Amino acid sequence: MSSTKASVVDPGMTSFERPGRLAAGQDPVKRQQILDGANRVFSQMGFDAASMNDITREAGVSKGTIYVYFNNKEELFIDLCQQYKTALFDGIYQALESNSDLREALIQFGIALSTLITSNAGIQAQRVIIGVAERMPSMSCSFYEKGPKKGLAIMRALLDRHVAAGFLAIEDTEIAAYQLSDLFHSGLLRRRLFGQMENEPEPEQIRKTVTAGVDLFLKAYKA
């Protein structure tokens, strides 16, 4: 759907020319308003059942406005997935790279990761992504590649360094990284995803789960 960028105040002046006025489709607040509305609709209805009309109503914008920012539902969802990825995974890997003590590094990383993926926002994001995996596999794969897989690669590199140093005895660090990742949120993530645990786990519960998982992992693989 096409849209015009002419100013409603002065038909002879475009939005690019009017001082202090953002160009059509360039207002970050309005864009986020639409994304927030879409997030609620996708979470409640799923991707396939949701329509641009549903999103328009939920976001509180006109149909003309939503098409200034997004050409279709798929484009909107791609932007939303990118936002999910950024919110969930960016900035949580520093613990693996900045702490010289392996146990403490794994515990701090595990707490950060488990806190994010079991949070309300994290669970909502994962449910939406899983919901479109069959219909839009490339999108869900991209989400995995840029998020979880990146963290696993960093964790594997850390394990490789400690294997080389003789501290750990691991034959396959890729498998070990997957095992450790599951231990971080053992008993938490699936319960949250399937609605068996309605509220976010308490910080102490997350710390206890992560610490137990890390200690079990190190006991199994210590050289």
C-alpha positions in Angstrom: 0.0 0.0 0.0 1.5 3.3 -1.0 1.5 6.4 1.1 2.1 10.1 0.6 4.7 12.1 2.5 2.9 15.5 2.1 2.4 17.6 5.2 -1.2 17.9 6.3 -0.5 21.4 7.6 0.9 22.8 4.3 0.1 20.8 1.2 2.9 22.6 -0.6 5.6 21.4 1.8 6.7 17.8 2.2 7.5 16.3 5.6 11.2 16.3 4.6 11.1 20.1 4.1 9.2 21.1 7.2 11.6 22.0 10.0 11.3 19.9 13.2 9.1 17.3 11.6 10.2 13.7 11.2 9.7 12.2 7.7 6.9 9.7 7.3 7.9 6.4 8.7 10.8 7.8 10.7 9.3 8.4 14.1 10.8 5.8 16.5 8.1 6.3 19.1 5.3 5.6 16.6 7.3 2.6 15.2 7.7 1.1 18.7 4.0 1.7 19.4 3.1 -0.4 16.3 5.7 -3.1 17.3 4.3 -3.3 20.9 0.8 -3.7 19.5 1.9 -6.4 17.1 3.7 -8.2 19.9 0.5 -8.4 21.9 -1.5 -9.5 18.9 0.9 -12.2 17.8 1.2 -13.5 21.4 -2.6 -13.7 21.8 -3.6 -14.9 18.3 -0.5 -16.4 16.7 1.1 -15.2 13.5 -1.3 -16.8 11.0 -4.5 -15.7 12.6 -3.4 -12.2 13.2 -4.1 -9.5 10.6 -2.9 -6.0 9.9 -6.3 -4.8 11.0 -5.9 -6.5 14.3 -2.5 -4.9 14.8 -3.8 -1.5 13.8 -6.6 -1.7 16.4 -4.3 -2.9 19.1 -1.6 -0.4 18.4 -4.1 2.5 18.3 -3.0 3.8 14.9 -4.7 4.2 11.5 -4.3 1.8 8.7 -2.6 4.5 6.7 -0.1 5.0 9.4 0.8 1.3 9.9 1.6 1.0 6.1 3.9 3.9 6.2 6.1 1.9 8.6 5.6 -1.6 7.4 4.6 -3.0 4.0 3.0 -6.2 5.3 2.6 -8.4 8.3 5.7 -10.4 7.5 7.9 -7.3 7.4 6.6 -6.2 10.7 7.2 -9.6 12.2 10.8 -9.7 11.0 11.4 -6.4 12.8 9.8 -7.8 15.9 12.0 -10.9 15.8 15.1 -8.7 15.5 13.9 -6.8 18.5 13.4 -10.0 20.4 16.9 -11.2 19.5 18.5 -7.9 20.7 16.5 -7.8 23.9 17.2 -11.5 24.8 20.8 -12.0 23.8 22.8 -8.9 23.2 25.0 -7.9 26.1 24.9 -11.2 28.1 28.1 -12.8 26.8 30.6 -10.6 28.6 30.7 -12.9 31.7 32.2 -15.7 29.5 34.9 -13.4 28.2 35.9 -11.2 31.1 36.1 -13.6 34.1 39.2 -15.7 34.5 37.6 -18.2 36.9 35.7 -20.8 34.9 33.2 -21.7 37.5 32.3 -18.1 38.3 32.2 -17.2 34.6 29.7 -20.0 33.9 27.6 -19.2 36.9 27.3 -15.5 36.0 26.6 -16.3 32.4 24.0 -19.0 33.3 22.2 -16.6 35.6 22.1 -13.9 33.0 20.9 -16.3 30.3 18.3 -18.1 32.4 16.9 -14.8 33.8 16.3 -13.5 30.3 14.9 -16.6 28.7 12.5 -17.4 31.6 11.3 -13.7 31.9 7.8 -12.8 30.8 9.3 -11.0 27.7 11.6 -13.9 27.0 8.8 -16.5 27.2 6.5 -14.4 25.0 9.2 -14.0 22.4 10.0 -17.7 22.3 6.3 -18.7 22.0 5.9 -16.4 19.0 9.0 -17.6 17.3 8.1 -21.3 17.9 4.6 -20.6 16.6 5.8 -19.6 13.2 8.7 -22.1 12.9 6.8 -24.4 10.6 5.3 -21.7 8.4 8.4 -19.5 8.3 11.4 -21.7 9.0 14.0 -19.3 7.7 12.9 -16.7 10.2 13.0 -19.0 13.2 16.4 -20.4 12.0 17.7 -16.8 11.7 16.6 -16.1 15.2 18.4 -19.2 16.5 21.6 -18.5 14.5 21.9 -14.9 15.7 20.9 -15.6 19.3 21.2 -19.0 21.0 23.8 -20.4 18.6 26.0 -17.4 19.1 26.1 -18.0 22.8 26.8 -21.7 22.4 29.7 -20.9 20.1 31.2 -18.5 22.7 30.7 -21.0 25.5 32.3 -23.8 23.4 35.3 -21.6 22.7 35.7 -21.1 26.5 35.5 -24.8 27.1 38.1 -25.4 24.3 40.5 -23.1 26.1 40.2 -24.9 29.3 40.5 -28.3 27.6 43.7 -27.1 26.0 45.0 -25.9 29.3 44.3 -29.4 30.8 41.6 -28.2 33.3 38.8 -30.0 31.5 38.6 -33.4 29.8 35.9 -33.1 27.1 35.9 -35.2 23.9 33.3 -33.1 22.2 32.9 -29.5 23.4 30.0 -28.8 21.1 27.9 -31.5 22.8 29.1 -30.3 26.2 28.1 -26.7 25.5 24.6 -27.9 24.7 24.5 -30.0 27.8 25.6 -27.1 30.0 23.1 -24.8 28.3 20.2 -27.2 29.3 21.6 -27.4 32.8 21.4 -23.7 33.3 17.6 -23.7 33.1 16.8 -27.3 34.0 13.3 -27.5 35.5 12.5 -23.9 34.7 12.3 -23.2 30.9 9.9 -25.9 29.8 7.6 -25.2 32.8 7.5 -21.6 31.8 7.0 -22.2 28.1 4.0 -24.6 28.7 2.4 -22.4 31.3 3.0 -24.7 34.3 5.0 -22.0 36.0 3.0 -18.8 35.6 5.3 -16.3 37.2 9.0 -15.6 36.6 11.3 -17.7 38.8 12.8 -15.9 41.7 16.5 -14.8 41.4 17.5 -17.2 44.2 15.8 -20.1 42.4 17.7 -19.2 39.2 21.0 -18.9 41.0 20.4 -22.2 42.8 19.5 -24.0 39.5 22.4 -22.5 37.6 25.0 -23.2 40.3 23.9 -26.8 40.7 24.1 -27.3 36.9 27.6 -25.8 36.7 28.9 -27.9 39.6 27.4 -31.0 38.1 29.0 -30.2 34.7 32.4 -29.5 36.1 32.3 -32.6 38.3 31.6 -34.7 35.2 34.3 -33.1 33.0 37.1 -32.0 35.3 40.4 -33.5 34.2 
